[in-house]
Amino acid sequence: MQYKDYYATLGVAKTATHDEIRKAFRKLARVHHPDVAKDKKTAEAKFKEINEAYEVLGDAEKRQKYDTLGADWERGGQRQPPPGWGGRGGGVGGGEEFSFGGTGFSDFFEQFFGGAGRPGRRASGGFGFPEEEVGGGDVEADLLVTIEEALHGSKKKISLRRHGSPKVETYEVRIPKGVREGQRIRLAGQGEAAGGHRPAGDLYLRVRFEQHPDYRVEGSDLLAEIELHVARLVLGGEVEVPTPEGAIRLKIPAGTQPGRKFRLKGRGMPSGATARGDLYVQVEAVLPTTLTEDERKHWEALAAIELG
């Protein structure tokens, strides 16, 4: 299994701050997002790598574990979690190993950060039940779902291969409209096999939302952050903002303060059979870092008026 250098994927140093990591992700995501790239197939693969890297480095707890893992890996080429890791690994149900394809995450991610390996029913007896009545273990893996797929519903093809078997099993998975982060999709009888006449376990695919460069999910709402030149906030005007249905024009009143949120009703995620949450657009100010001689003269003239 190949080690993933998530810092290299995002092009940041190991000492990068959370804000630097977030900015690097958004910059790369806007270039490689399949909606904007010309070569969509190549972009989709690249975007998944970027998304996975940010899934780990953008989360303080995962990043700390990853940094610990990286040090151990470099010292000894270790392929299992170090002592005290406390994560899940191996794609294991009750003992049988699985490798997955089409879930949106690499084997490396599933091994150390994913849901694969959640113990379920065991293939051995216990808890007062005879061994012959206990089926195979349940298995869990993560499934990457885009915001658009969660909003409208979709179908995905995933594959799995059981350890020691050359056979690749392929399944079509239905993503229900309005699926939530962390919700599990069950594939009955596709988990760990059991001997004799005992039933096989189930395969559960745990939904993880793909990180989006323009907005993030907060319950049934979406939050988009846009950066505007300070002059736009002072003078007001119309700006283009992203939504899952495409960009729209938003009126910015004169004198808008940085951090203000604008509510776009009913443009969020499904919150019921027909209802939807809202999209909140938060504006932040972008200040010039360099000035031409002419620009400086204008700023100095404004400062003379405002500051006296």
C-alpha positions as CSV (number, residue, x, y, z in Angstrom):
1,M,0.0,0.0,0.0
2,Q,1.4,3.4,-1.0
3,Y,1.9,6.1,1.5
4,K,0.0,9.3,0.6
5,D,1.9,12.6,1.1
6,Y,-1.0,14.9,1.7
7,Y,1.2,17.9,2.2
8,A,2.7,17.5,-1.2
9,T,-0.7,17.0,-2.7
10,L,-1.8,20.4,-1.5
11,G,1.6,22.0,-2.0
12,V,2.0,23.2,1.5
13,A,4.7,22.8,4.2
14,K,4.2,20.5,7.2
15,T,4.2,23.6,9.3
16,A,1.3,25.2,7.4
17,T,-1.5,26.8,9.4
18,H,-5.1,25.6,9.1
19,D,-5.9,28.8,7.1
20,E,-3.0,28.2,4.7
21,I,-4.1,24.6,4.1
22,R,-7.7,25.8,3.5
23,K,-6.6,28.4,1.0
24,A,-4.4,25.9,-0.8
25,F,-7.3,23.5,-1.1
26,R,-9.7,26.1,-2.4
27,K,-7.1,27.3,-5.0
28,L,-6.4,23.8,-6.3
29,A,-10.0,22.8,-6.2
30,R,-11.1,25.7,-8.3
31,V,-8.6,24.6,-11.0
32,H,-9.3,20.9,-10.9
33,H,-13.0,20.7,-10.1
34,P,-14.7,18.6,-12.8
35,D,-17.3,21.4,-13.4
36,V,-14.7,23.8,-14.6
37,A,-11.9,21.7,-16.0
38,K,-11.7,20.8,-19.7
39,D,-10.4,17.3,-19.2
40,K,-13.1,16.1,-16.8
41,K,-11.8,12.5,-16.3
42,T,-8.3,13.7,-15.4
43,A,-9.7,16.5,-13.3
44,E,-12.0,14.2,-11.4
45,A,-9.1,11.9,-10.3
46,K,-7.0,14.9,-9.3
47,F,-9.8,16.5,-7.4
48,K,-10.4,13.3,-5.4
49,E,-6.7,13.4,-4.4
50,I,-7.0,17.0,-3.3
51,N,-10.3,16.3,-1.5
52,E,-8.8,13.4,0.4
53,A,-5.7,15.4,1.4
54,Y,-7.9,18.2,2.8
55,E,-10.2,15.7,4.5
56,V,-7.2,14.7,6.6
57,L,-5.2,17.9,6.9
58,G,-8.2,20.2,7.3
59,D,-9.3,18.3,10.4
60,A,-7.1,18.9,13.5
61,E,-7.5,15.4,15.0
62,K,-6.9,13.6,11.7
63,R,-3.9,15.8,10.9
64,Q,-2.3,15.0,14.3
65,K,-2.8,11.3,13.7
66,Y,-1.4,11.6,10.2
67,D,1.7,13.4,11.4
68,T,2.3,10.6,13.9
69,L,1.8,8.0,11.3
70,G,4.1,9.8,8.9
71,A,7.0,9.7,11.3
72,D,6.5,6.0,12.1
73,W,6.2,5.2,8.4
74,E,9.4,7.0,7.4
75,R,11.3,5.3,10.2
76,G,10.3,1.7,9.5
77,G,8.0,1.5,6.5
78,Q,5.3,0.6,8.9
79,R,2.0,-0.5,7.2
80,Q,-0.1,-0.8,10.4
81,P,-1.2,1.9,12.8
82,P,1.4,2.7,15.5
83,P,0.7,1.9,19.1
84,G,-1.9,4.1,20.6
85,W,-3.3,5.0,17.2
86,G,-6.8,4.1,18.0
87,G,-8.0,4.2,14.4
88,R,-9.6,1.6,12.3
89,G,-7.8,-0.4,9.7
90,G,-7.5,-3.3,7.3
91,G,-11.0,-3.3,5.8
92,V,-11.9,-6.0,8.3
93,G,-15.3,-7.2,9.4
94,G,-15.0,-10.4,11.5
95,G,-11.6,-11.3,10.0
96,E,-12.0,-11.1,6.2
97,E,-10.2,-8.3,4.5
98,F,-11.6,-6.2,1.7
99,S,-10.3,-3.6,-0.8
100,F,-12.6,-1.2,-2.4
101,G,-12.9,0.8,-5.6
102,G,-15.1,3.6,-6.7
103,T,-15.7,4.9,-3.2
104,G,-13.7,8.1,-3.9
105,F,-11.1,7.3,-1.3
106,S,-7.7,5.5,-1.6
107,D,-6.8,2.3,0.3
108,F,-4.4,4.3,2.3
109,F,-7.3,6.6,3.6
110,E,-9.6,3.6,4.3
111,Q,-6.8,1.8,6.2
112,F,-6.0,4.7,8.6
113,F,-8.9,7.1,8.5
114,G,-11.9,5.4,6.9
115,G,-14.8,3.4,8.2
116,A,-13.6,0.1,6.9
117,G,-13.2,-2.4,9.7
118,R,-16.2,-1.6,11.9
119,P,-16.8,-4.8,13.7
120,G,-20.3,-6.1,13.4
121,R,-21.7,-9.6,13.9
122,R,-18.9,-12.1,14.4
123,A,-18.5,-15.3,12.5
124,S,-17.9,-17.1,15.8
125,G,-20.3,-17.8,18.6
126,G,-20.6,-15.6,21.7
127,F,-23.0,-13.5,23.8
128,G,-25.0,-16.7,24.5
129,F,-25.7,-17.5,20.9
130,P,-24.6,-20.9,19.4
131,E,-22.0,-20.5,16.7
132,E,-24.2,-21.9,14.0
133,E,-26.7,-19.0,14.5
134,V,-24.2,-16.2,14.1
135,G,-23.7,-14.9,10.6
136,G,-20.7,-13.2,9.0
137,G,-19.3,-9.9,10.2
138,D,-20.6,-6.6,8.9
139,V,-18.2,-4.4,7.0
140,E,-18.1,-0.6,6.7
141,A,-16.4,1.6,4.1
142,D,-16.6,5.3,3.3
143,L,-18.4,6.6,0.2
144,L,-17.6,10.0,-1.2
145,V,-20.7,11.9,-2.3
146,T,-20.8,15.4,-3.9
147,I,-23.2,18.1,-2.7
148,E,-25.0,17.9,-6.0
149,E,-25.4,14.1,-5.7
150,A,-26.8,14.5,-2.2
151,L,-29.1,17.3,-3.4
152,H,-30.6,15.5,-6.4
153,G,-29.9,11.8,-5.8
154,S,-27.6,9.7,-7.9
155,K,-26.2,6.2,-8.6
156,K,-22.6,5.1,-8.2
157,K,-20.8,2.0,-9.1
158,I,-18.4,0.6,-6.5
159,S,-16.3,-2.5,-6.5
160,L,-14.8,-4.7,-3.8
161,R,-12.3,-7.6,-3.8
162,R,-12.1,-10.0,-0.9
163,H,-8.6,-10.8,0.3
164,G,-7.2,-13.8,-1.4
165,S,-9.8,-13.8,-4.2
166,P,-9.1,-12.6,-7.8
167,K,-12.7,-11.9,-8.3
168,V,-13.8,-8.2,-8.3
169,E,-17.5,-7.7,-7.3
170,T,-19.3,-4.7,-8.7
171,Y,-22.4,-3.1,-7.3
172,E,-24.6,-0.1,-8.3
173,V,-25.4,1.9,-5.2
174,R,-28.4,4.3,-5.2
175,I,-27.6,7.7,-3.4
176,P,-31.0,8.8,-2.1
177,K,-32.0,12.5,-2.5
178,G,-31.3,14.4,0.7
179,V,-28.8,11.9,2.1
180,R,-27.0,13.2,5.1
181,E,-23.3,13.2,6.1
182,G,-22.6,10.1,8.1
183,Q,-25.7,8.3,6.9
184,R,-25.1,4.6,6.0
185,I,-26.3,2.9,2.9
186,R,-26.8,-0.9,3.4
187,L,-25.9,-3.6,0.9
188,A,-27.5,-6.6,2.5
189,G,-25.5,-9.8,2.4
190,Q,-22.4,-8.3,0.9
191,G,-20.2,-8.3,4.0
192,E,-18.1,-11.0,5.5
193,A,-19.0,-14.5,4.3
194,A,-20.0,-17.2,6.9
195,G,-19.5,-20.9,6.6
196,G,-22.2,-23.5,6.4
197,H,-25.7,-22.2,6.1
198,R,-25.1,-19.1,8.2
199,P,-26.0,-15.8,6.5
200,A,-23.3,-13.4,5.3
201,G,-22.9,-10.0,7.0
202,D,-23.9,-6.7,5.4
203,L,-21.8,-4.0,3.8
204,Y,-22.4,-0.5,5.0
205,L,-21.3,2.5,3.0
206,R,-20.9,5.6,5.2
207,V,-21.6,8.8,3.3
208,R,-18.9,11.5,3.4
209,F,-19.5,14.8,1.6
210,E,-16.9,15.9,-0.9
211,Q,-15.3,19.1,0.1
212,H,-16.4,21.9,-2.2
213,P,-14.2,25.0,-3.0
214,D,-17.2,27.4,-2.8
215,Y,-19.4,26.3,0.1
216,R,-19.6,23.8,2.9
217,V,-22.6,22.0,4.5
218,E,-23.9,22.9,7.9
219,G,-26.8,20.7,8.7
220,S,-29.4,21.4,6.0
221,D,-27.8,24.8,5.2
222,L,-24.9,25.8,3.0
223,L,-22.3,28.4,3.8
224,A,-20.4,30.2,1.0
225,E,-17.6,32.6,1.6
226,I,-16.7,35.2,-1.0
227,E,-13.9,37.7,-0.9
228,L,-14.6,41.2,-2.1
229,H,-12.4,44.2,-2.6
230,V,-12.9,46.7,0.2
231,A,-14.1,49.2,-2.4
232,R,-17.0,46.9,-3.3
233,L,-18.0,46.7,0.4
234,V,-17.8,50.5,0.8
235,L,-19.6,51.4,-2.5
236,G,-21.9,48.4,-2.9
237,G,-23.0,46.8,-6.1
238,E,-23.9,43.4,-7.6
239,V,-21.6,40.3,-7.3
240,E,-21.8,36.8,-8.6
241,V,-22.1,34.0,-6.0
242,P,-22.1,30.2,-6.5
243,T,-25.1,28.0,-5.7
244,P,-25.6,24.3,-6.4
245,E,-27.9,25.3,-9.3
246,G,-25.4,27.8,-10.8
247,A,-24.1,31.3,-10.1
248,I,-26.6,34.1,-9.3
249,R,-26.3,37.8,-8.8
250,L,-26.4,39.2,-5.2
251,K,-26.8,42.8,-4.3
252,I,-24.3,44.1,-1.8
253,P,-25.5,47.3,0.0
254,A,-23.1,50.2,0.3
255,G,-21.2,50.1,3.6
256,T,-21.4,46.3,4.1
257,Q,-19.2,45.2,6.9
258,P,-16.8,42.2,6.6
259,G,-18.3,39.0,8.0
260,R,-21.9,39.9,7.2
261,K,-24.0,37.0,6.0
262,F,-26.7,37.2,3.4
263,R,-29.4,34.6,3.4
264,L,-30.7,33.0,0.2
265,K,-33.8,31.1,1.3
266,G,-34.4,27.6,0.0
267,R,-31.1,27.2,-1.8
268,G,-29.5,24.8,0.7
269,M,-29.7,21.0,1.2
270,P,-33.0,19.1,1.5
271,S,-34.5,19.3,5.0
272,G,-37.6,17.3,4.3
273,A,-39.7,15.7,1.6
274,T,-40.1,19.0,-0.2
275,A,-38.3,21.6,2.0
276,R,-34.8,22.8,1.7
277,G,-32.4,24.7,3.9
278,D,-30.9,28.0,3.1
279,L,-27.6,29.2,1.5
280,Y,-25.8,31.8,3.6
281,V,-23.2,34.0,1.8
282,Q,-20.6,35.5,4.1
283,V,-18.5,38.3,2.6
284,E,-14.9,39.1,3.6
285,A,-12.8,42.0,2.7
286,V,-9.7,41.8,0.5
287,L,-7.2,44.6,1.0
288,P,-4.6,45.5,-1.6
289,T,-1.1,44.3,-0.7
290,T,0.7,46.4,-3.3
291,L,-0.2,49.9,-4.7
292,T,0.8,51.7,-7.8
293,E,1.9,55.3,-7.4
294,D,-1.4,56.5,-8.7
295,E,-3.4,54.2,-6.3
296,R,-1.3,55.4,-3.4
297,K,-2.2,59.0,-4.2
298,H,-5.9,58.2,-4.1
299,W,-5.6,56.3,-0.9
300,E,-3.7,59.1,0.7
301,A,-6.3,61.6,-0.5
302,L,-9.1,59.4,1.0
303,A,-7.1,59.1,4.2
304,A,-6.7,62.9,4.4
305,I,-10.5,63.2,4.2
306,E,-11.4,60.4,6.6
307,L,-8.6,60.7,9.1
308,G,-8.0,64.5,8.9
